[in-house]
């Protein structure tokens, strides 16, 4: 009798979780980004990459001034000096040219440095988000995104909709592909996009953070400003429940970033509140900055999105039809 009662309770628990998963709001919310003309800070280089992309040189001082001018346009009544800070250290003023460099971490043994060009690497970009706060303060966050259509990139929801600090939508931002520090000084990139619109699902926006990781996905509509437009990555709508994956991203903090990948086995999470919508892996290691990058299978299909990490376990949003379809709405 006790065994029968236990089975009935487990059955109700399972059905309850299934019903809760099906009832989750799958509608999307969108936010128009502040208009910033990033093309003012770029010039074309005579150099070409081995993959045939033209290198674009970014003038860091002009880039920073473009951000500050956008702040003044948004807050014309503010007459003081505008400063840009690291979102994780609001006492640390940063410059654009400080945002790319070698990332040193004792855990990097699990990751390997990867070239920024070639397939699929050239379709994966470094995202820079700017939050326009009061008193002349701009806070910058960074992440990774991957191209899925000519006018949009997919990424993690928390890359542009901030729940940790309570900022919500980013003010504006950019995506740089093939981004690296030049051996002759300055920053080069093979393509530059400005973010025009941010789209997140309402489960990510409305649910408490610890539960919301199950819906940590979204996409960014963009305007192409300069460089060679890369190919769109192919998405596998029905990803397997377990398997081998390769995670890509611009790992590091705001001012120490390099492109790399990490690979290993993944399994669907057993946490009931996440409904099996996440992968977990102790083989693959992601760190700050890699959020939003793609997880690929051996056929170069996207099967997941870098989400979060803790206690030696990395988590990835598992690709499924509702996620893949949302990227094109």
MORAUR-V636874 format. One record per residue. N is the residue number from 1. RES is the residue in one small letter. PSI is psi in degrees with one decimal (999 if undefined). Layout:
n=<N:N>
res=<RES:RES>
psi=<PSI:PSI>
This chain:
n=<1:2:3:4:5:6:7:8:9:10:11:12:13:14:15:16:17:18:19:20:21:22:23:24:25:26:27:28:29:30:31:32:33:34:35:36:37:38:39:40:41:42:43:44:45:46:47:48:49:50:51:52:53:54:55:56:57:58:59:60:61:62:63:64:65:66:67:68:69:70:71:72:73:74:75:76:77:78:79:80:81:82:83:84:85:86:87:88:89:90:91:92:93:94:95:96:97:98:99:100:101:102:103:104:105:106:107:108:109:110:111:112:113:114:115:116:117:118:119:120:121:122:123:124:125:126:127:128:129:130:131:132:133:134:135:136:137:138:139:140:141:142:143:144:145:146:147:148:149:150:151:152:153:154:155:156:157:158:159:160:161:162:163:164:165:166:167:168:169:170:171:172:173:174:175:176:177:178:179:180:181:182:183:184:185:186:187:188:189:190:191:192:193:194:195:196:197:198:199:200:201:202:203:204:205:206:207:208:209:210:211:212:213:214:215:216:217:218:219:220:221:222:223:224:225:226:227:228:229:230:231:232:233:234:235:236:237:238:239:240:241:242:243:244:245:246:247:248:249:250:251:252:253:254:255:256:257:258:259:260:261:262:263:264:265:266:267:268:269:270:271:272:273:274:275:276:277:278:279:280:281:282:283:284:285:286:287:288:289:290:291:292:293:294:295:296:297:298:299:300:301:302:303:304:305:306:307:308:309:310:311:312:313:314:315:316:317:318:319:320:321:322:323:324:325:326:327:328:329>
res=<x:x:x:x:x:x:x:x:x:x:x:x:x:x:x:x:x:x:x:x:x:x:x:x:x:x:x:x:x:x:x:x:x:x:x:x:x:x:x:x:x:x:x:x:x:x:x:x:x:x:x:x:x:x:x:x:x:x:x:x:x:x:x:x:x:x:x:x:x:x:x:x:x:x:x:x:x:x:x:x:x:x:x:x:x:x:x:x:x:x:x:x:x:x:x:x:x:x:x:x:x:x:x:x:x:x:x:x:x:x:x:x:x:x:x:x:x:x:x:x:x:x:x:x:x:x:x:x:x:x:x:x:x:x:x:x:x:x:x:x:x:x:x:x:x:x:x:x:x:x:x:x:x:x:x:x:x:x:x:x:x:x:x:x:x:x:x:x:x:x:x:x:x:x:x:x:x:x:x:x:x:x:x:x:x:x:x:x:x:x:x:x:x:x:x:x:x:x:x:x:x:x:x:x:x:x:x:x:x:x:x:x:x:x:x:x:x:x:x:x:x:x:x:x:x:x:x:x:x:x:x:x:x:x:x:x:x:x:x:x:x:x:x:x:x:x:x:x:x:x:x:x:x:x:x:x:x:x:x:x:x:x:x:x:x:x:x:x:x:x:x:x:x:x:x:x:x:x:x:x:x:x:x:x:x:x:x:x:x:x:x:x:x:x:x:x:x:x:x:x:x:x:x:x:x:x:x:x:x:x:x:x:x:x:x:x:x:x:x:x:x:x:x:x:x:x:x:x:x>
psi=<-42.9:-40.0:-39.9:-43.2:-41.1:-42.4:-39.7:-43.8:-42.9:-38.9:-45.2:-38.1:-44.4:-46.8:-38.5:-43.2:-38.7:-42.9:-40.3:-41.9:-42.8:-25.2:-5.8:135.1:120.7:9.5:163.1:150.7:148.6:156.6:129.2:128.4:155.2:139.1:119.9:125.3:91.1:-14.6:-19.0:-20.0:11.8:150.4:152.0:135.6:158.3:-11.2:145.9:146.5:168.9:-24.0:-1.1:3.6:144.2:134.9:139.8:132.6:131.3:128.5:108.3:-40.7:-42.3:-37.6:-50.2:-40.6:-34.4:-41.3:-43.8:-37.4:-37.2:-37.2:-45.1:-33.1:-35.6:-37.8:72.6:-20.9:-15.6:126.1:-2.9:-170.0:138.0:132.5:148.4:130.1:159.4:130.2:-25.8:-0.1:87.6:12.7:-4.5:104.6:137.4:159.0:158.6:-43.0:-9.2:-6.3:-0.3:130.1:-178.3:137.1:120.9:125.7:133.5:-20.8:-2.5:-8.2:-25.8:-21.3:158.1:142.7:139.6:149.9:152.6:-2.4:173.7:176.4:130.6:3.6:-40.3:-12.1:6.0:127.4:159.3:122.5:133.4:120.3:141.3:126.3:118.0:105.5:-173.9:167.1:36.7:17.1:128.4:127.6:135.2:135.0:159.9:156.7:-159.1:149.0:161.2:143.9:126.9:-14.6:169.0:-26.6:17.8:153.5:140.6:152.5:-173.0:146.5:-36.3:-10.4:-37.8:-16.4:102.9:120.5:-27.2:-44.3:-7.7:19.1:-24.8:-136.0:144.4:152.4:-45.6:-178.4:179.9:163.3:125.0:128.6:149.0:35.9:127.5:163.6:128.6:145.3:-19.3:6.4:148.0:-175.8:135.4:154.4:156.5:-16.7:145.5:128.9:144.4:141.5:124.9:-27.0:142.6:132.1:122.0:156.9:150.9:-21.2:-39.2:-42.4:-40.5:-19.2:142.3:144.5:-45.9:-31.5:-27.2:-12.4:-26.0:-23.5:34.7:67.6:158.7:-174.2:163.0:124.3:143.5:164.6:130.3:118.4:-38.4:157.6:-175.9:121.1:124.3:174.6:158.3:137.4:146.3:135.6:133.1:107.7:-39.2:86.7:149.4:162.3:-18.8:165.2:-168.9:136.8:157.7:118.2:132.0:149.2:164.2:86.3:148.7:174.7:-175.6:-40.1:13.0:95.5:136.7:151.6:134.0:175.0:157.7:142.1:159.1:-170.8:148.6:151.0:154.9:139.9:149.0:0.8:118.1:-37.6:-14.9:-0.1:21.6:15.9:0.4:148.3:153.1:147.8:135.1:-4.9:-49.6:135.3:123.7:152.7:175.8:138.1:-29.4:-12.0:134.0:-10.8:160.1:151.4:123.3:152.8:-175.5:-17.1:12.8:38.1:141.7:121.9:-4.7:174.8:130.7:128.2:-70.6:171.8:154.0:141.1:37.6:6.8:128.9:145.9:146.6:137.3:126.6:129.5:134.2:165.0:-42.0:-30.2:-51.0:-42.7:-32.1:-25.2:-17.9:20.4:999>
